[in-house]
Amino acid sequence: MFEAHFQTFEEPEAGVALAARLAALREELARRKLTGFVVPRADQQQNEYVPPSEERLAWLTGFTGSAGLAVVLPHEAALFVDGRYTLQAAKQVDVKAWAVEALIDPPPESWVAAHLKAGDRLGFDPWLHTFSAAERLSAACAKAGAELVAVDSNPIDAVWQDRPQPPLAPVAVHSLQHAGLTEAEKLTQIRAEIAKLGTDALVLSDSHAVAWTFNIRGADVAHTPLPLSYALVPKDGRPTIFIDHRKLSNLTRDHLEQSADVREPDAMAPTLMALAKTGGSIALDNATAADALSRLITAAGGKPVRGSDPVALLKAVKNATEIKGTKTAHVRDAVALARFLAWIDREAPSGKLTEIDAVEALETFRRDTGALKDVSFPTISGTGPNGAIVHYRVSRKSNRRIAPGDLLLIDSGAQYEDGTTDVTRTMAVGKPTDEMRDRFTRVLRGHIAIARAVFPDGTTGAQLDTLARQYLWAAGLDFEHGTGHGVGSYLSVHEGPARISKLGTTPLKRGMILSNEPGYYKTDGFGIRIENLELVVAAEIKGAEKPMNAFETLTLAPIDRRLIDVAMLSRDELDWLNAYHARVRNDVRPALDEATKAWLDQATAELKL
């Protein structure tokens, strides 16, 4: 009945194949007179999702997380992962061959400095590391008296016999009815930013920035409609887009050529060098520009100017058309969610459903809308102890039955042409324990605190983050992830530069869309997360002495009433919850069948103190 088209549940290869790959890489390094090599989980543009041809870290180690780095030396090898992936990495890699180390504290550079000897040569691919990452590695090598060596070609590619071909997905025009601004209008905004930087040109090394600027979308990576590409925008004159021509139809080529010159990717280096030879200063994005670009510009006599990509902030502030589109997308998504949640409530108590069944059902309900382009990330479907793994990804091997007495955590999202969604709901299957209800209500109170927040213009996500944690902190509890991330408009579900976290230093601006997702995770017990997307809007406060902002909730899905201890809520919190549920009922009910309407009426019924 149900099936998943956009996600798989297979485990990566393990055992003999991985041991042989590590041995083959060590032979190749010895042939190149390199002591070791650094393998980041990255493509040339530091994308969150990378095409299969760029999955070097997974191919070598078996680790499939979205962040990590490996260092291979003749007799030692280490895989560095952050706290989200410690459990996963230990299960996926051969721990006899690989030491699993912390990615953040201490950083990999500490390990490098401690394990290299004087005269050693550590190789790295300058196309897969940013300038600052390369700088840190170089300093670590220098500390040990070793040398960091930029390789001309990646040694993994030399031993990866069946490496997939780079993607060639067709590029589509993102129409003005969804984009809201023409390419010319966006380029005018970008040139104003280049003038502020005082540079001769700006390199768009982030494919999201290219897609947004030139109103195109693609399918080169999973779950994000990206056409892998670069662009060079001069302060005057026509920009140049560097993209594989095989991805372009006559229609998309004509669209691009109205505002830019279109060239093959291998033309980028000579084009940059020609500009650099005139002594030009060229702005590069710290977060996504490869170290190789800095090296090219410097070698040709130009001046790389490193900083934040100004397009990231322009893209994060959605225009009126994008805001209208995302609201339409969220109502559509809410219909699929209501059908799914009603189905779970009906079927899960039997004990026959599994985590994979839930993933397949939710994707099917979304495909039934007729508008689904992809899921916006692989669905996290965790029940019981699996729910406590923050970035859990169900596989055939880990797939668990949803049993009465368990909680089911589902974090999922959809890509529609008019908007990107991301929503998490935690559901009780059977009767929840008092502990579950207490923890859930504390998470809910933090969620409501963010949703109801009113804050002055210029406030950052770091200033709001505490609101989401206060009720957990009061009980000696916390969660080990940010409270919220930015979300794109039919682009990345994880979009910078704004976020609600201790590290969120970008001021929140009206038109930004951010997630609101506090949680609680009891190791080997259960996981709880409640996530809605929020739009930053003007707050109407009578007598306010300065511009104030607030959040408008976009996501429309019931919050499980069975898990709420109403006695813990304040009157204002209860009023918010009842008003939210009334809005869900009002906006979603008309599009449902009679059985789901009856379920929704019950799921959103008013709660009383």
Secondary structure, DSSP 8 states (H G I E B T S, - for coil): ----SS--------THHHHHHHHHHHHHHHHTT-SEEEEES--TT--SS--GGG-HHHHHH----SS-EEEE-SS-EEEEE-GGGHHHHHHHS-TTT-EEEESSSS-HHHHHHHH--TT-EEEE-TTSSBHHHHHHHHHHHHHTT-EEEE-SS-HHHHH-TT---------EE--HHHH-S-HHHHHHHHHHHHHHHT-SEEEE-SHHHHHHHHTEE--SBTTB-----EEEEESSS--EEE--GGG--HHHHHHHHTTSEEE-GGGHHHHHHHHHHTT-EEEEETTT-BHHHHHHHHHTT-EEEEE--HHHHHHHS--HHHHHHHHHHHHHHHHHHHHHHHHHHHHGGGS--BHHHHHHHHHHHHHTTS---EESS--EEEEGGGGGSTT----TTT--B--TT-EEEEEE-EEETTEE--EEEEEE-S---HHHHHHHHHHHHHHHHHHT-EEETT-BHHHHHHHHHHHHHTTT---SS-SEEE--SSS-SSEEEEEESTT--SB--TT-EEEE--EEEETTTEEEE-BEEEEEEE---TT-SS-EEEEEE-------GGG--GGGS-HHHHHHHHHHHHHHHHHHGGGS-HHHHHHHHHHT-----
